[in-house]
Amino acid sequence: MITNPAWRGKRFAVLGLARSGIATVRALVASGTSVTAWDAKEEARAAVSGAEIANPEAIDLTGFDGLVVSPGVPINRHPVAAKARAAGVPIVGDIELFAQARAGLPAHKVVGITGTNGKSTTTALIHHILETAGIPARLGGNIGKPILGEEPLPEGGVYVLELSSYQIDLTFTLDCDVAILLNITPDHLDRYDGFAGYAASKARLFAMQSSNHAAIIGIVDAASAEIAHGLSARGEHLTKVAPGTCMVQSAWPALQGPHNAQNALAAIAACRVLGVKEALIDRGLESFKGLPHRMELVGTRGGVAFVNDSKATNPDSTAPALAAFDHIHWILGGQAKSDDLDACAPHFGHIVRAYTIGEAGPRFAALLADRLPVEQSGTLGAAVISAARNAASGETVLLSPACASFDQFRDFEDRGEAFRKAVEALA
């Protein structure tokens, strides 16, 4: 794990004991820190050792050196935030603790990747290219690997961090050697003062950087382009990414579609900054296998491809998947984040038939009824069976729901696994 001798003798409270919270407690305790930890779930509290168990809302926070909260804690409205501020206690996340620990680690570099869509794929792709080039690398952050739980890299290594806006909100001193913003579309607006507040959160990744460190920004959307314009004084340290026709994309099996062209170009720009040779970048792009639930081919039946894009939880993230294939049998629906499918509309011509599921199923069926053939399947299993029956060889059955999963599934991974099992169960 990553520890920091500077934390010895200090006092921290940790709220939220999922993966990153548990890793944080362990790193702090191993550093000689006095830790008070809490989670609403009894089983999560039971997994803690070396820390006092107490709710930060119920104790006096005076004298604590920091309150470390999970990114899932809504600090814009959670009462513990006001209590910590009143006591003069900084509210931070595990990425900030990593930033504080960097001075004691062997010489290294950090790549930070944010954006509404494409973060995980780009993070994994950069990591894969670095490993292909023989450069020691660690994944961490929002991709599901708590960075404090990872072993420190040897000298010359690169930490590749996927950063959500929530994580950036809790970070104040992370000076990325390479900072990447892929895109900004409306999402998580319940945590911000409108879309402008959400965009400002993303922009803080660059505000924390030294001006001579590399900034890479996708400029397809207006909000990202505006952030890039504000960094124009960086000159050669600023790279703008706006994919057009990407002639070699056909050589990258796991990186199809216009959104993956942008992801790939951002990764290429980052790896060039890190000194990776072009031939090794090409080798990494060609051998990258992709991530589960993100444009993942889970099977082929009778010439019909079944693609799991369960991670697409809003219309903006579904639109690129619709653009990537012709002759689509589209499975969509769940817990809607939007009342419309306007972002997907330019690609309706690619859709043979739509199959709606979940809470948003009736509403989305009504929206699509005048535009293309649609049926209300209700459940994912029923949609897979019907789509498989209707699809012809050369067509694609695509689960790209444009919705959150929580109406019928634990999370998007659970939904994706249910799709995989439904495909495997087809005769």
N, C-alpha and C positions, 0 to 999 in steps of 0.2 A: 504494500500500500504506500501511498504518498503521505509523508508526515512533514512536520515543520517545527524545529526546535523553538522558534519564536512564539509558539503557542503555549509553551511550558509555563505552568503557574497561572494561566488565565482561566476565565470562567465563560463557558458558552452554554446557551440553551438551544436545543434542537427540536423543532416542531415538524413532525411528519417522518415516519420511519419505514418508508418503502425502500427501494434499492439504494437510492442516493442518500437517504437519511441514515440508514444503517451503516453505509460506507463512511459517512461523515462522522458518526459517533466513534467508530473504530479508529479512524485516523486521528481524531482529536484525543481520544483516550491514550492511544499509542504515543502521542506527542507530549504527554504529561499534563493534559488539560483537564480541569474539573468540568464535567458535563452533566447537564440536566436534560433529560430526553422525554418526549411525549408523543403519543399517537392516539387517536380516538379508538383504534382497534386494539383490543386486549392482546390478541395473538402477536401483533407487531411489537407491543411493549415487552412481551415475554421473550422476544428474540434479542433484547438488548442486554449487554453485560458491561460492567465497568462504569456505569452511569447511574445517577440518581433518577428515579422515575417520578416526574411531577409535571403538571400542566403549567406552561408558562403564563397562561391566563390567570392562574390561581395563586401565583407566587409573586414576591417582590423581585422585580428585575433590576433594581438598583445595584450597581456594581458589576453587572455582567459585561463582558467585553464584546459580546455579539449574540444575536438571535439568528440562528441558521434555520431557514424555513424551506420546505419543499416547494418546487415551482408550482405545485398544484394548490398551494395556499393562496387565496385571493387577497393579496395585501392591500388592494384598494378598498376593501370593505371588512376584512377580518379584524375583530376587536383587539387581537394581540398586537397588531401593527401600531395602533394608537397607543397602547400601553407601553410598547418598547420605545416609541419616539418620546413619550412623556418622561421616560426614565433615562433618555439620552443613550439608548442602546442601539448600535447599528444593526439593521436588518439585512442579512446577506444570504447567499446561497453557496452551494458547494463549489461552483465555478470560481467564485470570488476567493474562497479558501485555497483553491488550486493556484490562483494568480498570486496569492500571498506566499505560497510555498515555492514558487518558481526559483527564487534566488538561491535556494539551497539544493536545487537539482543540478545534475550534470548539464553542461551547455546543450541547449536544444532550441527548437523553434516550435511555434504554435500556429496552427491554421484554425480559424473560427469561421463556421459556415452558418448563415441564417437565411431566412426567407419564408414565405408562407408555404410554398410547395417546393419539393425537390431536395430538401435539406439532407434527408437520410441517404438518398441515392448518391448525391454529390460527395457527402462525407465518406461513405463506403468506397466510392470510386477513387477518391484521392488516396485513401489509405491503401487500397489495392495497388494503385500505380506505384506508390512509394515502396511497398513490400516487393513488388515485381522488380524494382530497381535496386533492391538490396539495402534500402534505407530503413533503419529501425523506426517503427511507428506504433502509436497507440490510438485506438478509438475511444471516444468518451462523450459524455454529455447526453443530449436528448435522444440519442440513438439507442439508449438503454443500458449503457455501460458507465456506471459512476466512475468518474476519473480518479477520485481519491482512492478507490479500491484497486486501481491498477498499479503494477510495479513500475518504479521509475525507469525511464529509458536510459541507455548508455549515452555518452557524449555523441552529439551529431544526430540524435533522434528527433522525431517530429510528432507532437501531439495533435491529433485531428479531432476537433470538437464540433459536434452539431449543437447549435445554440438556439433554443426557442426564445421568443420575446420575453417570456416569463423568467427565463434564466438570465437574460441580459438585464432585466429590471433589478435583479439581485446581485449584479456584478458591477464593480467600480474601478478596478485597477488591472483588468486583463488587456495587456498590450499585445495584440496578435501580430505576429510577423507577416501573416497574410490574413486579411479579413474579407469575407465573401458575402455579398447580398445577392440572392438569386432573383427575388421578385417580392412584391407586396400586393396582396389582394385582401379584401375584407375578411377578417376572421377574429375570433376571440374579443369581439368588441364589447362584451360585458365587462372586460377587465380594464378598459381604457376610455378616455374622454373622446369617443368617436374615432373615426379612421385616422385622423391626424395624430392622435395620441399613440395609436398602434404603430404607425409609420415612424414616429419619433423614437419609440422604443427600439426598433430595428436600427435606426441611425446611430444610436449610442455605441454600437460596436465600433464604429469608426472614430467617434469622439474619444474613446479610450486609447486609441492607437497613437504611437509616435508618427509624426508626419512623413517620415522617410520609410515607413513600412508600407507594404503593398495593399491596396484596396482594389477589389474586383467586384464590379457591380453590373448585374443584368439591367438593361435599360429599356426593356420591352414595355413595362408599365410606367405610368406617369410619376407615381410616387418614388419609385426607385431612380428614375431618370433625374428627378429633382434632387435627390440625395447626391447622386453623382455630380450634378452641376455644382452643388455646394462644396464639393471636394476638388474642383478643377485646378486649384492652386497646387495640388500635389504633382501635377505634370506627369512625368514618366512613372510615378508610383501608383497612378490610377489607371486601371484597365476597364473599359466598358465592353460588355458582352451583349451582342445583339445578333443571334444566329439567323443566317439566311439559309441558302441551300448548302447543306453539309455533305459534300460529295463522298466522303469516306464513311459516312454513318452506316452504310450497308455492311461494313466490315466489323461493326460492333453489335453483335446479336442482342445483347441485353440493354441496348441504349437506342431503341427505336422511338420515333415520334419527335415532334418539334421541341417538346419540353425537355427531352433527354439530350437533344442537340445543345440546348443552352446549358444543361447540367454538365455535359462533357466539355464544352468550351470553357466553362468556369474552372473545371478541374484541370484542364490542360494549362490554362493561364497560371493557376496556382503552382502546378508542378514545375513549370518553366522558371518561376520565381525561385523555387527551391533547388534549382540546378539539375533537375532530372533531364537526361538526354532524350531527344525526340524519339529515337528508336525504342527506348524503354517506355515512354509514354504511349506510343502506338501499341506496343505489346500488352500493356496493361488495359488499354481500351478494348482490345480484341478479346482478351481472356476474362474480362469482368463478367461475373455470373448474375449480377443484379441482386436485389433483395426480395425476400418474401413479401407478398401482398402488394407489390408495386410493379404492375405490368408483367406479372409472373405467369409464364406458360405452365399450367399444371397438368395438361394432358391433351391428347388429340384422339378423337373418335370419328372414324369414317371420313377423315379428311377435314373435320371441323376442329378448330383450335379453341381451347378453353383457357381464358386469360383471367387471372385473379388480380384485380386492381382495387382491393378492398380498402387500401390506404386513402383512396380518393374520397374524402369526407365532405367535400363541398363542390359546387358546380365548376368553379375555376380549376380545381385539380382534376376533375373528370374530363373537361374539354380536350386536353392534350391526348388523352387515351382515345377519344372518339376520332381525333384527327389522325391517329397512327394506323388505323385499320380501315379497310373497305368492307362492306357487307357485314355489318355488325348486328348481332342479336344482343341487345343492351339490357342488362339487369340493373335496376336502380331503385333507390328508396331506402327508407330507414327513418332516423330522427333528423328532420330537415334543419339545416342552418340558414336556408334561404327560401323565400316564397316563390322564387322563379328559377328557371333553367336557362336564363338568357345567355350565360357564358357558353353553354353547350350548343345553342341554336345554330351557329355557323356550320356545325358538323352534322346536322340532322340528315343531310343527304347520304351519309355513310351508313345510316341505320336501316336495316331491313324490318326490324320489329323491336318493340320495347316491352319489358316485363317489369311491372312495378311491384314492390314488396314493402311491408312494414307500415309504420305510422303515416309516412308521407305518400304511400302508394295511391290512394284515391285522388289526392290533390295533383300529383304528378301525372297520373293517367288522364285527368281532365285537361291539364295543360298541353299534353301531347296529342290528344285525340284528333285535333284538326290538322295535325302536321304529319303524322305517320301512324302506322298500325301499332296498337298497344293493347296489352291485356293486363288486368290486375291479378297477379299470381298470388299475392298475399305473403307467401313464405318463400325463402330462398330455395328450399328443396323443390317446391312446385315450379318455380321459375326455371331452374336448371333442367328439369324433366321436359317442360314445354319447349324451352329453347332448343334443347338437343333434338327434339322431335321435328321441329320446324327448320332447323339449319341444314344447309346443303354443303357438300364438300367444297372447300375453299373459303367458307365463311367463318366468322369468329363469334363465339359466345363470350361476351365481355361482362364481368362483374366490375362495374365502376360506379358505385352507388350514389355519389354526389351528396351523401348524407352521413351523419354520425350513425353509430351502430347500436346505441344503448337501448333502443326500444325492444330489440330482439336478441342482442348478443352482449357478451361481457365487454368486448372492445373490437377494434377492427381486425386484430389478429384472429380472434375467435370466429368472426364472420368469414374471414378468408379461409380458415381451416374447415369451416362448415361447407364452403363452396368446393374446396378440394375433395372432401369426403363425398359430396353429392355427385361430383364428376366421376370419382372412382366407383361409385355405386351404379352408374349407368350400365345397362346391359351391353 
